[in-house]
């Protein structure tokens, strides 16, 4: 549905509210995707650091401290 038909059916104020609502939802969706993406990247980085650290210091992960 194009914005013009939406405005024609709902009237100017209701169409503006509808467009604002969709815009807000889109911003929230994009922000949520970005948060999830960076959370995954951070978790992967921590996992990589945790698995590489014993190799750097010459200990196996099975050995007691």
Residue pairs with C-beta under 8 A, 6 or more apart in sequence:
3 15
3 19
6 15
6 18
6 19
7 15
9 15
10 18
51 61
54 60
54 61
